Amino acid sequence: MKSERTERHHPPTAPVSWRDKLRQIGPGLLVAATGVGTADLVTSLVIGTAFGMTFVWAVIVGAILKYTLNEGVGRWYLATGSTILEGWQKLGSWATNYFGAYVIVWGLVYGATAASTSGMAMHALLPIMPLWVWAILHAIAGFLLVWTDRYVLFERVMTVLTGMMFVTVIGTAILFLPGIGALAGGLVPRVPEGSVLLMLGLVGGVGGTVTMASYGYWLREKGWTGKRWISTMRLDAKIAYTLTALFTLAGLVIGAQFLAGSGVSIRDDNGLITLAEMLGEQFGAPMRWMFLLAFWSAACTSLLGVWNGGPYLFADFIRILRAKNAGRTEQDVSGKSPAYRFYLAWLTFPPMILLFFGRPVELILVYGALGSLFMPFLAISLLLLLNSNLVPADCRNKSVTNAVLLGCLALFALLGLVELFAIFAG
């Protein structure tokens, strides 16, 4: 039996048939599962409660935008053999320097957030230990899983958690399915008064995080190299964002059909626990447990995806800096490289301090300011890279893709301005 390392050096043959391609899917699910977290579920519940099924169209638009970004990252890697960090370096050192500053601050704050959210979900399931203990245990468990550098094991764990999350949330929504007329009406673009910011947040938040940039590294771990894998990659990403859209639609349905008129406000992760209690009261204790498991799975997939994907980005950043300073090409990053493992530890241990003392206001401001600019940065970098001579002519953007990426840029730039205004005005 071949080891994972052997498969990386002897990649599999690209499939031709649709069935064979379907058997290969996996990396896209990792990106989607990492991007779809409890915040996305809360957002869809809030909007569904307030506006019913009005924004079905916004969920679809959001999934298309995020698919286009994800496909662009994957196509860049498969067409050029270069990582997205190497692409950003070709745009100028400003791009990689911006990302380097972003990833340090982002990792510290996200590490605390992901651990505490996972701990909160488990504490609701099993309140046998304080929440902070559960948070630390989840952070360490993610650290140990990723430290083994076994991609196949990581993918299997993520697949199980993702399946649990999607099946439970979508299954719950099936209990409250609206009529065909309500669903069809939601396909007509409308923006009721007072809903603009919520709508923009829904479109911009459908499965999107910085780990979208990790897609190329997960393709490499899977053994996908070269242009012949582009069609498989596209199917992989389409399936991932179709599931993402269904997950978000499920939140709309639950909010519109179950929470509307109840007077209950689902504004944060604590609201998900309240929702689980309500489901348990109406459908019995097993339903409460199932929904809490979905909450926990959503939190854990986000944690594990970042614990695995984030260090690749940081290690690649360090590799590029070293190569630039030394004037030579560094070897590819791996899960055993010192920079990778440093950032894995950075995500895990320093954030534990924030669990006890709270998150400093200044750190949150820097994190928010940098984070609000990341998605437009990704969109504009893909527009520049995938229309350039760096990419073979047959792999460059088509006009439709450019139009969608320009839409991404406009949307995320607007969201970024709103976020910056909220940060500095507050």
N, C-alpha and C positions, 0 to 999 in steps of 0.2 A: 504493500500500500504506500502511495506516495505521500511524503510529508508536505505541509503547507509551504515550506521553504523551497522544496523541489518544484512544486507547481508554479511558484513565482518565477523561477528561472526557465521553466518549460511550460508556458501558458497554454491553455486549451485552445482547440481550433474553434474559430467563430462559427456559431450555428447558422444554418440557412433557413430551415423551416420555422414556421411560427411556433410549433409545438416545442421544438428544441430550444428556441429562444426563451420560451416561457419557463422552461426548467432552470434557466440560468439566472432569473431575476433575484435580486437581493440588495445590491448597494443602494438603489433608489428607495427601497423600503426603509433602510437605515436613515437616510436623509429625512424622509417624510416623518418617520416615527420620532426622530430627534426634534424636528421642527414643530410637530403637533404636540403641544404640552397642555398643561392644565389652564394656562392663560387663554389659549384658543378656545377651549371648551367653555370657560367662563364667558368669554366675549360672545360666542354664539348663543349661549343661554340668555344672556342679558338682552341681546338684540331680538331674539325670538320672543321673549317675554314682552318686550315693549312694542314690537312692530310685526309680530306674527311671521308669516312666510314671505313678507315683502322682499327680503333680500336674498332669495334663492339665486338670483342672477349675479349678485355680488360675490357669493361663494364660488360660483363657476368662473367668474372673471379672475378672482384671486388665485384659483388653482391654475388657470392658464398662464398667468403672469409668472408664478413661481416655477411652473414646469419649464417655461422658456428660459428662465435664469439657470435652473438646474441642468437643463439640456445643454446650455451654452458652456457651462463649466466642464461637463463631461466631454463635449465635442472638442473643446480646446485641448484637453489632455489626450484624447484618442487620435486627433489629427496631427498633433505636434510632438507628442511624447513628453511635453513639458508640463510642469505643475502650474496651477494658477498663480502661485507666488512668483514663479519664474516669468510668467506673463506680465505680472504687475511690475517686476523689475525692469522689463523691457520698456515699460511706459515711463520709467524714471524712478530714481531712488525715493522720491517723495511718496510714491505709492506704497512701497514696502515699509518705509519709515512710519507712515500713517498706520498701517496695519500692525506694526510692531508695538506702537504705543497703545493702540486699541486693545490688542489681545491680552496684554498684561493686566490692564485695569478690568477688562471684561471678565477675565478668568477669575479674578479675586471675588468680584461681586456675584458672578453667576455660580461659582462654586458654593457659596453660602446659600444662595437662593434655591438651587437644585437640591442640595442636601436637606434643607429645612422643609421643602415641599414634599419630598419623598418621605421624610420622617413624619410629617403631619398626616399623610395618608396612612402610613403603617400604625401610627399612634391611634388613629380612629378605628382601625381594624383590631388592634391588640394594645389596649392602653395599660400594658403591664410595666412600661418603663417611661420615664420622662421623654417628651418630644425631642429634646436636644440629644439624648442618647441614641434614639432611633436615627436622627439626622447624621450623627457621626458614624454610626454603623453602616448606613447606606453609602456614605462617602468612601469609607474604607473598603467596603465590598466592591464598589466600582473600581477603586484603585487596584485591588488584588486581581480582579478579572482581567483588566486591561494590561496589567503588568506581565501576565503570562505570555502576551504577544501571540495569542492563538486566535486568528481572525475567524476561523470556522466556528469555534466555540462562542465567540462574541456574537457572530451573526445568528447562531441558533438561539441564544438567550434572547436577543433582540426580537427575533421572529416570534418566539413564544409570547413575550410580553406584548408585542404589537398585536398579535392575534387576540389576546385576552382583552386588550383595550378596545379594538375596533368591534369585535363581536359583541361585547357587553354593551357599549354605548349605542351602536346601531341596533342591536336587539332590543334595548330599552325604547328606542325611538319607534320601533315597529309597533309597540303597544299603543302608541298615540298617533299613528299615521293620519294626516289630514286628508281631505278629499282631493281628487285629481284637480278640481277647479282651483283650490288654494295653491297647490304646487305649481300649476300652470300660470296662475296669476303672478307668482313670484318670479317667473322668468321674464316678465316685462320690466325693464329698468325704470324704477321709480325711486325718488328720494324724498320721503315725507319731511315736513318741516321739523327741524330740531334733530335730524338724524344724520347730518352730513359727516360729522366727526366719527360717529359710531360706524357708519358705512365705510369710511376710509380705513378705519382700524380693522374692520372685518376683511376687506379686500387685501390690505397689507399684511394681515396676520395669519393668512391661511398657510400654515406650515413653513414659515420662513425663519431661519436663524443664520448666524455666522457659519454654522457647520455645513451650509450649502456648499461652501468653498472646499469642504473635505471630500466631496464626491469623487474627485479624481484619484485621491489616495485609496479610497475604498474600491474603485474600479481596478486599480493596480493590485491590491490585495487579492481581488477575485481572479486575477490573471488576465484581465481584458486589456489588450494592447493593440494599437493600430486601428486604421480607418475601418477595417472589416467588422469591427465591433460596434460601430455607430448605430446601426439599425437595432441591435439588441439593447444598447444603452437607451435608445429612445423608447422602446417598449417598456423597459424597466422603469423609466421615469414616468411614463404615462400611467402605468398601473399604480405607481406610488401616489401620484397626485390625484388620480381618480378616487382612491381610498381616502385620501386626505379630504377631498371635497365631500365624500359621503359622511365622514366623521363630523365635519363641521355642520353639514345639513342636519345630521342627527341632533346636534345641539340646538339648532333652530327649532326643530320639531318638538323636542322636549320642552323648550322654553315657551313656544307658542301654544302647545296643546295641554301641557300639564301645569306650568307655573303661572301662565297669564291669568290674572284675576285672583291669584292666591294671596297677594300682598307680601309675598316673600321676595327679598332682594338677594340676588346671587351676584355679589360684587367682587369676591376674591376666593381664594382656595377654601376658606372656612365655609363659604356658601355651598361648595360641593358636598361638604359633610352634611349641611342642612338638607340639601336635596336628597342625599342618600337616606337620611332619616325619614323624609316625607315619602319616598318610594317604599321604604320598609313598612311604614304605617299603612299604606294602601295595598301593597302586594305581598307583605310578609317579610320576615327577617332574611330569607335567602336573597331577595332582591336588594336589600340594603347591603349585604355582603358583596354581591356581584358588582354593584355600582362603586363601592369603595375599592374593590379590586381594580376596576377600570381606572379610577382616580390614581391609585398607586402605580398601575402599569404606565399610565401617561407620564407620571412624574419620573419613574425609573428609566423609561426609554430616553427621555430628555437628558437625564444625568449620564447614563452609560454612553449615549451617542456623543456627547460633548467630551467625556473622559477619554474616549477613543479617538475621535476626530480632531478635537482641538489641539492636542499635542503634535499631530502631524503638521498642522499649520505653523506652530511655533518652531518646531524642529527644522522645517523647511526655511523659515525666516532666518534662523541662525546659520543654516548651511549656506544660504545665499550671501549673507554678510561675510562669512569666513572665506568663501570663494572670491568675493570681491576684494577683500583685504589681502589675500594670499596670491591673487592673480592666477588662480587655477580652479579647475572644476572639482567640486566635492562629490563624494558618492551620494547616492540616493538616501533619503531618510528612512529609518526603520523604527519599529516599535521598541527596539533595544538600544537606540542611540541615547547618549547622555542628555541631549537637549529634549528629546521626547519624554524621557522619564522625569526630567526636572519639571517640565510643565505639567505632567500628570500629578506630580507631588504638589505643585503650585495650586492646582485645582482642588486638591484634597485637603491639605493640612492648614495653610494660612487662613482660609475662609472659616475654619472652626472658631477662630477668635471672634469673628463677626457674629457667630451664633450666640455668643455670650454677651457681647458689648454693643450689639446693634451695628448697623452699617453707617459709617461716618458720612455726614451730609456732603462734604467736599468730594468724597469718592463717588457718591451717587451722581453728583452733578457732572463730573468728568465722564463717568460711564455713560450717562444719558446723552451727553453732547456728542461723544464719539459714536455711540451706537446709533443715534438718529441719522448719521451720515453714512453708515456702512452699506445699506442696501442700494441707495443711489450710486455709491462708489462702485459696487459690483456691477450694476447695470451699465454704467458708462464705460467701465473697463472692458466689458464683454463687447460693447459696440465698437470700441476701438480695436480690440485684438482680433475679433472674428470677421472684421472687414479688411484686415491688413494682409500684406504679402507674407506675413509670418505663418499664415494658414494656407494649405493647398487650395487652389481655386474651387474645387468641387466640394470643399468643406466650409466655405465661407457662408456668411449669412445670406439668406434670401430676403426679398423686400418685406414679406410678411413678418419674418422674425425681427427685422430691424424696426418695423412699426410697433411690434409688441414690446420690444426692449425700450423704445422711446416712451411708450406708455408707462412701463415700469419706472423709468427715470423720472417722469413727470409726477407719478403718484408718490413714489418714495421721497422725492425732493419735497413735495408738499407735506407729507407726513413728518419729514425731518424738521421742516420749519415750524410745524405745529408743536413738535416735541421740544425743540429748542426754546420756543416762546414760553411753553409751560414750565420748563426748567428755570429759566432766568426771570420770568415774570412772577413765579411762585416764590 
